[in-house]
Amino acid sequence: MNRESVLEALSIDPEVSGVYAAGWRDGNGPAIDSLEPATEDVIGVVREGDIDDYEAAVRAAEVAFEEWRMVPAPERGHYVREIGNALRAYKEPLGALVAMEMGKIKAEGEGEVQEMIDIADFAVGLSRQLYGLTIASERPRHRMYEQWHPLGPIGIITSFNFPTAVWSWNAFIAAVCGDTMIWKPSHQTPLCAVAVQNICHEVMEGSGFEGVFNLVCGRADPVGAAMVDDHRLPLISATGSVRMGRQVGTQVAKRLGRSLLELGGNNAIIVMDDADLDLVVRASLFAAAGTTGQRCTSLRRLIVHTDVIDELSQRLVDAYATIPVGDPLDPSVLVGPMIDQTAVDTTRAAVEIAVEQGGELLAGGNEIDGPGFFFEPTLMRIPADAPIVQDETFGPLMYLIEVADLDEAIAVQNGVPQGLSSAIFTDSVRSSERFLSPEGSDCGIANVNIGTSGAEIGGAFGGEKETGGGREAGSDSWKAYMRRQTVTINWSTDLPLAQGIEFG
């Protein structure tokens, strides 16, 4: 599909509204250009929302919640299934739009849409499994159980790097739980959000539940700030930087609301001396260079046993020289552009700082001339104690770090503030089990003989420490979007008190 046919297939006009409050409405905020990072061309213009548009979206979500919460969960799942089916029909153009607006290659763009389809299927299954426990009461002829009720309208804040999938992780599960929602997407990828909202509207129009899924494109001020401070939204799910997460978490906590935070990752792979280096090279290339290093699970640190680091280093240098960089819609390209010039500048500055701190540049390290925001996939060998290693550079920059043994490797891996994704490559059962034990990886995700990126929706996704502690997807993810209620029923003619208390 060419660029024009992609926009036409998704009903994206040259200028569109970024506000949906139980229906499309003209946004009152500024008009912003959506830039294609591969060409710096304007894809389209989105009219953002202001505080009045935000209020309209919240009111729409509140009104819809009054009815939606009483719809049986399997029936709510029916609507999510229909949206999933619509996403199947729009997978190719929506995947291409993700590639155009965000910059990841088309295969990854379509993979992101497939992830939305998968989480829709997962949510439909959960709609018949929102279980509560039966509890043994200490009092005779009493029955105790827990039940789960919808939480209310929730706020979803997403980042540019997964402009559609992260919304679906939250939205589809929240919807089957009986919640309604307001989505504030990244200002860098608004057209993807508009396209997804068009698909939701296509399914929900005429159902009476158009206010379940709402959208307000807008900046952190005023839209994001209003959402975070809004006591009408009992849960804010936010994906982004650690800096953003600190602000969101603090503000939501001040009003005693809930926050689900998915923040930065400074992810590592440990390579032991018995590792299959062919697997290591393949896994490292995708984890470090895929999505131009702009995944929260991208590989930042490759921690390698001293006995194999020289051989692995040479293999990686040879492999990095073969990575095609360019137009993400070109099927021969493996690495597309970064999101904007600021991201390029930040990566280049990190390379310069790393060299000052003893790093050796092995591959890449340069901005690519011409239109678009391109930076070469970059490999550096660096001491473990270099301060720059503590930071997450959100770009195609991987550090190669030498260690003497597994003890040192685990200490280096865990010795950073973040704790999202980790992996070990080894053929030793003892080494892998040590890595997976309480004294091993301190991350929310721990893999053996696979890379750090590419999580499946069946497992809980999230991390510890400065990664925020949140979990999305996975077996009990639905509990984040519901409130638990403990129920006790006395079916006797007496009134015994708990703990054997006698009163009166």
Secondary structure per residue as TSV (DSSP state, phi and psi in degrees):
chain	resnum	aa	ss	phi	psi
A	1	M	-	360.0	137.3
A	2	N	-	-83.9	172.9
A	3	R	H	-62.8	-38.8
A	4	E	H	-66.1	-42.2
A	5	S	H	-69.6	-28.8
A	6	V	H	-62.6	-48.7
A	7	L	H	-65.9	-39.2
A	8	E	H	-65.2	-42.0
A	9	A	H	-63.4	-28.6
A	10	L	T	-99.6	10.5
A	11	S	T	58.1	40.7
A	12	I	-	-98.7	110.4
A	13	D	-	-81.8	167.7
A	14	P	S	-57.3	-33.4
A	15	E	E	-131.9	127.1
A	16	V	E	-132.1	160.1
A	17	S	E	-84.6	145.5
A	18	G	-	-106.9	23.5
A	19	V	E	-126.6	126.1
A	20	Y	E	-132.2	118.7
A	21	A	S	-132.1	84.3
A	22	A	S	59.8	22.1
A	23	G	S	153.8	156.4
A	24	W	E	-69.2	139.1
A	25	R	E	-139.8	153.3
A	26	D	-	-67.9	127.4
A	27	G	-	-72.3	145.9
A	28	N	-	-98.5	-0.4
A	29	G	S	-87.9	-171.0
A	30	P	-	-71.1	156.0
A	31	A	E	-87.0	128.4
A	32	I	E	-118.7	145.3
A	33	D	E	-84.6	133.4
A	34	S	E	-92.9	116.7
A	35	L	E	-96.6	142.0
A	36	E	-	-85.8	113.4
A	37	P	T	-66.5	-16.8
A	38	A	T	-78.8	-24.9
A	39	T	T	-125.3	-16.5
A	40	E	-	67.8	14.1
A	41	D	-	-80.6	154.4
A	42	V	E	-82.2	121.9
A	43	I	E	-80.9	-42.5
A	44	G	E	-169.5	173.9
A	45	V	E	-119.2	132.2
A	46	V	E	-118.3	128.9
A	47	R	E	-86.9	113.5
A	48	E	-	-75.5	169.4
A	49	G	-	-97.5	157.8
A	50	D	-	-112.0	-167.0
A	51	I	H	-66.0	-32.4
A	52	D	H	-67.3	-38.7
A	53	D	H	-65.5	-40.0
A	54	Y	H	-60.6	-45.3
A	55	E	H	-59.8	-39.4
A	56	A	H	-63.0	-40.1
A	57	A	H	-66.6	-41.3
A	58	V	H	-64.2	-43.4
A	59	R	H	-61.6	-40.9
A	60	A	H	-62.2	-42.1
A	61	A	H	-66.0	-39.4
A	62	E	H	-65.1	-45.6
A	63	V	H	-62.8	-45.0
A	64	A	H	-63.8	-36.1
A	65	F	H	-61.7	-35.6
A	66	E	H	-55.3	-37.5
A	67	E	H	-94.1	-40.9
A	68	W	H	-60.9	-37.1
A	69	R	T	-64.6	-22.2
A	70	M	T	-95.4	-4.8
A	71	V	S	-73.2	130.8
A	72	P	-	-53.6	139.5
A	73	A	H	-55.4	-41.6
A	74	P	H	-62.1	-30.6
A	75	E	H	-71.7	-37.9
A	76	R	H	-60.4	-38.5
A	77	G	H	-61.2	-29.8
A	78	H	H	-60.3	-43.4
A	79	Y	H	-65.6	-40.4
A	80	V	H	-64.9	-37.8
A	81	R	H	-61.9	-40.1
A	82	E	H	-65.7	-37.4
A	83	I	H	-65.9	-40.8
A	84	G	H	-58.9	-41.5
A	85	N	H	-65.6	-38.5
A	86	A	H	-64.2	-38.0
A	87	L	H	-64.0	-34.4
A	88	R	H	-60.7	-41.8
A	89	A	H	-68.1	-31.6
A	90	Y	T	-102.8	14.2
A	91	K	H	-58.2	-45.4
A	92	E	H	-67.4	-51.8
A	93	P	H	-67.2	-36.9
A	94	L	H	-67.8	-39.3
A	95	G	H	-62.2	-37.8
A	96	A	H	-68.3	-37.5
A	97	L	H	-66.0	-39.0
A	98	V	H	-58.6	-43.8
A	99	A	H	-63.5	-42.0
A	100	M	H	-65.5	-48.1
A	101	E	H	-86.6	-32.3
A	102	M	H	-97.6	-37.1
A	103	G	-	109.6	-8.2
A	104	K	-	-70.8	153.5
A	105	I	-	-63.8	159.1
A	106	K	H	-60.9	-36.3
A	107	A	H	-60.8	-39.6
A	108	E	H	-73.1	-34.1
A	109	G	H	-61.2	-46.3
A	110	E	H	-67.6	-32.8
A	111	G	H	-63.0	-35.2
A	112	E	H	-65.3	-41.4
A	113	V	H	-65.7	-38.6
A	114	Q	H	-61.3	-35.2
A	115	E	H	-63.6	-37.5
A	116	M	H	-63.5	-42.9
A	117	I	H	-62.1	-43.3
A	118	D	H	-63.5	-42.4
A	119	I	H	-71.1	-28.6
A	120	A	H	-63.7	-46.9
A	121	D	H	-59.7	-42.4
A	122	F	H	-61.9	-44.3
A	123	A	H	-66.0	-37.7
A	124	V	H	-60.8	-42.1
A	125	G	H	-63.1	-41.6
A	126	L	H	-63.6	-26.7
A	127	S	T	-62.0	-16.7
A	128	R	T	-108.4	13.3
A	129	Q	-	-136.8	31.3
A	130	L	-	-84.3	72.7
A	131	Y	-	-83.6	147.8
A	132	G	-	-118.0	157.5
A	133	L	-	-89.7	147.5
A	134	T	E	-91.6	134.4
A	135	I	E	-118.1	136.1
A	136	A	-	-73.8	121.0
A	137	S	-	-85.6	145.7
A	138	E	S	-80.2	-10.5
A	139	R	S	-99.5	135.5
A	140	P	T	-64.3	145.1
A	141	R	T	55.4	39.6
A	142	H	E	-124.8	141.6
A	143	R	E	-119.4	133.9
A	144	M	E	-121.0	141.7
A	145	Y	E	-155.9	165.0
A	146	E	E	-111.5	144.0
A	147	Q	E	-133.2	160.4
A	148	W	E	-121.1	130.3
A	149	H	E	-115.4	154.5
A	150	P	E	-57.1	146.3
A	151	L	-	-83.1	-39.0
A	152	G	-	135.8	-169.2
A	153	P	-	-65.6	135.7
A	154	I	E	-123.5	159.1
A	155	G	E	-106.1	136.3
A	156	I	E	-123.8	119.4
A	157	I	E	-114.2	122.5
A	158	T	-	-119.7	161.2
A	159	S	-	-101.6	169.9
A	160	F	S	-71.4	-26.7
A	161	N	S	-74.7	-26.5
A	162	F	S	-127.9	79.1
A	163	P	T	-71.0	-11.9
A	164	T	T	-125.2	-41.5
A	165	A	H	-65.6	-42.9
A	166	V	H	-63.3	-37.0
A	167	W	H	-57.8	-45.5
A	168	S	H	-66.2	-34.3
A	169	W	H	-54.6	-42.1
A	170	N	H	-82.3	-49.2
A	171	A	H	-64.9	-44.2
A	172	F	H	-71.0	-39.9
A	173	I	H	-70.7	-41.7
A	174	A	H	-60.0	-40.0
A	175	A	H	-64.6	-44.5
A	176	V	H	-69.7	-22.7
A	177	C	T	-76.9	-10.0
A	178	G	T	100.5	9.2
A	179	D	-	-89.5	157.0
A	180	T	-	-110.6	174.7
A	181	M	E	-157.1	158.2
A	182	I	E	-123.7	129.8
A	183	W	E	-109.6	124.9
A	184	K	E	-111.1	101.3
A	185	P	-	-80.2	172.3
A	186	S	-	-63.0	140.3
A	187	H	T	-68.1	-10.8
A	188	Q	T	-87.8	-14.3
A	189	T	S	-135.4	53.1
A	190	P	H	-72.4	-30.8
A	191	L	H	-66.0	-34.2
A	192	C	H	-60.9	-41.3
A	193	A	H	-66.1	-42.1
A	194	V	H	-62.2	-41.2
A	195	A	H	-62.6	-44.1
A	196	V	H	-64.2	-41.6
A	197	Q	H	-65.1	-35.1
A	198	N	H	-58.7	-41.8
A	199	I	H	-66.3	-43.9
A	200	C	H	-61.6	-42.2
A	201	H	H	-62.3	-40.3
A	202	E	H	-57.9	-38.2
A	203	V	H	-80.4	-42.8
A	204	M	H	-86.9	-16.3
A	205	E	T	-59.7	129.2
A	206	G	T	86.8	-4.2
A	207	S	T	-82.5	-19.0
A	208	G	T	88.1	-3.8
A	209	F	-	-119.3	33.8
A	210	E	T	-63.0	-22.7
A	211	G	T	-85.7	8.7
A	212	V	S	-69.8	-46.6
A	213	F	E	-109.3	116.1
A	214	N	E	-126.9	156.9
A	215	L	E	-138.4	134.7
A	216	V	E	-136.4	101.6
A	217	C	-	-73.7	131.1
A	218	G	-	179.1	168.9
A	219	R	-	-82.6	172.2
A	220	A	I	-57.7	-34.7
A	221	D	I	-122.0	112.0
A	222	P	I	-103.5	-16.6
A	223	V	I	-67.5	-51.1
A	224	G	I	-60.9	-44.1
A	225	A	H	-62.6	-41.6
A	226	A	H	-63.1	-41.8
A	227	M	H	-63.7	-45.9
A	228	V	H	-65.4	-34.2
A	229	D	H	-88.9	-1.0
A	230	D	-	-84.8	111.5
A	231	H	T	-67.7	-13.7
A	232	R	T	-74.4	-13.1
A	233	L	-	-108.1	98.7
A	234	P	S	-68.1	-19.0
A	235	L	E	-133.7	133.3
A	236	I	E	-117.4	119.0
A	237	S	E	-102.3	118.9
A	238	A	E	-128.7	130.8
A	239	T	E	-117.6	128.5
A	240	G	S	168.6	-151.8
A	241	S	-	-77.4	164.1
A	242	V	H	-62.3	-40.1
A	243	R	H	-58.7	-47.0
A	244	M	H	-62.4	-42.1
A	245	G	H	-63.3	-36.9
A	246	R	H	-62.2	-42.0
A	247	Q	H	-66.6	-47.4
A	248	V	H	-64.1	-49.0
A	249	G	H	-59.8	-41.6
A	250	T	H	-66.1	-46.2
A	251	Q	H	-67.0	-41.0
A	252	V	H	-67.0	-39.1
A	253	A	H	-63.8	-33.5
A	254	K	H	-61.1	-31.6
A	255	R	T	-99.0	11.4
A	256	L	T	61.3	33.2
A	257	G	-	-90.6	179.6
A	258	R	E	-101.8	144.9
A	259	S	E	-130.8	142.6
A	260	L	E	-119.3	108.2
A	261	L	E	-110.4	128.4
A	262	E	E	-122.1	102.9
A	263	L	-	-116.1	-152.4
A	264	G	-	-69.6	159.2
A	265	G	-	-134.8	137.7
A	266	N	-	-118.0	68.4
A	267	N	E	-77.6	151.7
A	268	A	E	-135.7	148.7
A	269	I	E	-117.8	130.0
A	270	I	E	-94.0	130.0
A	271	V	E	-116.4	112.9
A	272	M	-	-87.1	169.6
A	273	D	T	-69.8	-13.4
A	274	D	T	-104.0	14.9
A	275	A	S	-72.7	152.8
A	276	D	-	-80.3	102.8
A	277	L	H	-68.6	-25.7
A	278	D	H	-61.8	-44.1
A	279	L	H	-64.4	-40.6
A	280	V	H	-60.5	-45.7
A	281	V	H	-62.7	-46.7
A	282	R	H	-63.7	-45.3
A	283	A	H	-66.4	-40.2
A	284	S	H	-67.1	-40.6
A	285	L	H	-61.1	-47.5
A	286	F	H	-67.3	-43.5
A	287	A	H	-66.5	-35.7
A	288	A	H	-89.2	-40.3
A	289	A	H	-101.0	-23.9
A	290	G	G	-58.5	143.4
A	291	T	G	57.8	23.6
A	292	T	G	53.7	37.1
A	293	G	G	68.0	19.9
A	294	Q	-	-107.7	30.5
A	295	R	S	-98.9	149.3
A	296	C	T	-66.6	-20.8
A	297	T	T	-99.2	8.6
A	298	S	-	-59.3	149.1
A	299	L	E	-77.4	121.6
A	300	R	E	-105.7	-32.1
A	301	R	E	-133.7	123.5
A	302	L	E	-108.0	108.1
A	303	I	E	-100.9	111.4
A	304	V	E	-121.9	136.9
A	305	H	E	-61.0	140.7
A	306	T	T	-58.9	-27.7
A	307	D	T	-72.7	-19.9
A	308	V	T	-123.1	1.9
A	309	I	H	-67.6	-36.2
A	310	D	H	-67.6	-43.7
A	311	E	H	-65.0	-45.0
A	312	L	H	-64.8	-39.8
A	313	S	H	-57.8	-45.9
A	314	Q	H	-65.6	-40.3
A	315	R	H	-61.5	-41.0
A	316	L	H	-67.9	-42.0
A	317	V	H	-58.5	-44.5
A	318	D	H	-63.1	-40.9
A	319	A	H	-68.9	-40.7
A	320	Y	H	-61.1	-30.6
A	321	A	T	-70.2	-13.2
A	322	T	T	-104.7	-0.2
A	323	I	-	-76.9	117.2
A	324	P	-	-78.6	128.8
A	325	V	B	-115.4	136.2
A	326	G	S	166.0	-146.3
A	327	D	-	-61.3	119.9
A	328	P	T	-66.8	-16.1
A	329	L	T	-84.7	-8.4
A	330	D	S	-80.7	118.3
A	331	P	T	-63.3	-16.2
A	332	S	T	-84.5	-9.2
A	333	V	-	-88.4	139.2
A	334	L	S	-108.6	-21.1
A	335	V	B	-133.0	124.9
A	336	G	-	-98.0	-159.1
A	337	P	-	-81.7	169.3
A	338	M	-	-83.2	172.1
A	339	I	S	-71.6	-34.4
A	340	D	S	-162.3	179.5
A	341	Q	H	-67.7	-33.3
A	342	T	H	-60.1	-41.3
A	343	A	H	-63.0	-40.5
A	344	V	H	-62.5	-47.4
A	345	D	H	-62.4	-39.4
A	346	T	H	-64.6	-41.1
A	347	T	H	-67.3	-44.0
A	348	R	H	-61.5	-40.8
A	349	A	H	-64.2	-37.9
A	350	A	H	-64.3	-39.5
A	351	V	H	-61.3	-45.2
A	352	E	H	-63.3	-41.6
A	353	I	H	-65.5	-41.4
A	354	A	H	-61.5	-39.8
A	355	V	H	-63.0	-42.4
A	356	E	H	-62.2	-27.4
A	357	Q	T	-97.2	19.3
A	358	G	T	99.6	7.4
A	359	G	-	-77.0	147.6
A	360	E	E	-114.0	122.2
A	361	L	E	-77.1	120.4
A	362	L	E	-102.7	-32.0
A	363	A	E	-156.6	145.0
A	364	G	-	72.9	-143.5
A	365	G	-	97.7	4.5
A	366	N	-	-126.0	146.9
A	367	E	B	-72.0	141.8
A	368	I	-	-93.7	127.0
A	369	D	-	-67.1	156.8
A	370	G	S	110.4	-179.4
A	371	P	S	-67.3	153.4
A	372	G	S	95.5	162.8
A	373	F	-	-105.3	76.3
A	374	F	-	-107.8	141.3
A	375	F	B	-139.2	137.3
A	376	E	-	-64.5	138.7
A	377	P	-	-56.0	129.6
A	378	T	E	-125.2	135.2
A	379	L	E	-123.8	130.3
A	380	M	E	-132.8	140.6
A	381	R	E	-97.5	131.8
A	382	I	-	-149.7	148.9
A	383	P	-	-65.3	148.0
A	384	A	T	-62.3	-27.9
A	385	D	T	-93.3	9.3
A	386	A	-	-64.8	128.3
A	387	P	G	-57.9	-32.7
A	388	I	G	-62.0	-23.5
A	389	V	G	-67.0	-21.8
A	390	Q	G	-72.5	-17.6
A	391	D	S	-98.1	149.7
A	392	E	-	-94.0	114.2
A	393	T	-	-93.7	117.5
A	394	F	-	-84.0	73.9
A	395	G	S	-167.8	-176.8
A	396	P	S	-81.9	58.1
A	397	L	E	-123.7	118.7
A	398	M	E	-120.7	134.8
A	399	Y	E	-99.4	135.3
A	400	L	E	-102.9	119.7
A	401	I	E	-123.8	130.1
A	402	E	E	-92.1	136.7
A	403	V	E	-136.0	158.8
A	404	A	S	-89.6	-29.8
A	405	D	S	-159.7	-179.0
A	406	L	H	-67.2	-37.5
A	407	D	H	-57.3	-48.2
A	408	E	H	-66.1	-38.1
A	409	A	H	-61.6	-45.5
A	410	I	H	-65.5	-40.1
A	411	A	H	-63.0	-41.7
A	412	V	H	-66.6	-44.4
A	413	Q	H	-60.1	-46.6
A	414	N	H	-79.1	-9.5
A	415	G	S	-84.8	34.2
A	416	V	S	-128.3	162.4
A	417	P	S	-71.0	-21.4
A	418	Q	E	-93.7	162.9
A	419	G	E	-155.6	58.2
A	420	L	S	-92.9	-75.4
A	421	S	E	-123.4	146.0
A	422	S	E	-150.2	161.8
A	423	A	E	-157.5	158.5
A	424	I	E	-133.4	141.1
A	425	F	E	-113.3	117.5
A	426	T	-	-164.3	153.4
A	427	D	S	-102.5	7.3
A	428	S	-	-93.6	124.4
A	429	V	H	-63.0	-40.5
A	430	R	H	-62.8	-44.2
A	431	S	H	-65.5	-43.8
A	432	S	H	-66.9	-41.3
A	433	E	H	-68.8	-34.8
A	434	R	H	-63.0	-42.0
A	435	F	H	-61.8	-34.3
A	436	L	H	-89.7	-3.4
A	437	S	S	-83.2	171.2
A	438	P	T	-57.9	-23.0
A	439	E	T	-93.8	8.6
A	440	G	S	-100.1	-130.1
A	441	S	-	-62.4	136.9
A	442	D	-	-101.0	19.4
A	443	C	S	-94.9	163.5
A	444	G	S	-72.5	-23.0
A	445	I	E	-125.6	130.3
A	446	A	E	-135.4	120.5
A	447	N	E	-117.6	155.3
A	448	V	E	-123.5	120.5
A	449	N	S	61.6	27.5
A	450	I	S	-140.3	166.4
A	451	G	-	-77.8	-172.1
A	452	T	S	-88.8	-19.1
A	453	S	S	-110.2	164.4
A	454	G	-	92.8	45.5
A	455	A	-	-71.0	148.3
A	456	E	-	-93.9	150.2
A	457	I	T	-73.0	-11.8
A	458	G	T	-72.7	-19.2
A	459	G	S	-104.8	151.5
A	460	A	-	-65.3	131.4
A	461	F	B	-110.3	127.1
A	462	G	-	157.3	179.8
A	463	G	-	-147.7	-179.3
A	464	E	E	-108.4	180.0
A	465	K	E	55.6	-131.4
A	466	E	T	-72.7	-3.2
A	467	T	T	-73.3	-15.9
A	468	G	-	111.3	-20.1
A	469	G	S	83.3	-3.4
A	470	G	-	-76.4	159.8
A	471	R	-	-136.9	130.2
A	472	E	B	-121.4	156.4
A	473	A	S	60.6	-170.1
A	474	G	S	84.3	170.5
A	475	S	T	-61.4	-40.2
A	476	D	T	-112.8	23.3
A	477	S	G	-60.8	-28.9
A	478	W	G	-61.5	-24.8
A	479	K	G	-65.8	-24.6
A	480	A	G	-66.4	-22.6
A	481	Y	G	-104.9	11.3
A	482	M	E	-135.2	165.5
A	483	R	E	-113.8	137.9
A	484	R	E	-90.7	139.2
A	485	Q	E	-130.5	125.4
A	486	T	E	-91.5	129.8
A	487	V	E	-119.4	133.0
A	488	T	E	-125.6	127.5
A	489	I	E	-117.7	122.3
A	490	N	E	-96.6	114.7
A	491	W	-	-111.7	21.8
A	492	S	S	-102.4	-178.7
A	493	T	S	-100.9	2.8
A	494	D	S	-106.3	173.1
A	495	L	-	-133.1	67.1
A	496	P	-	-70.1	144.5
A	497	L	-	-96.6	153.8
A	498	A	G	-65.4	157.0
A	499	Q	G	62.0	16.7
A	500	G	G	69.4	19.5
A	501	I	-	-68.2	133.6
A	502	E	-	-103.9	130.0
A	503	F	-	-138.4	118.4
A	504	G	-	91.6	360.0
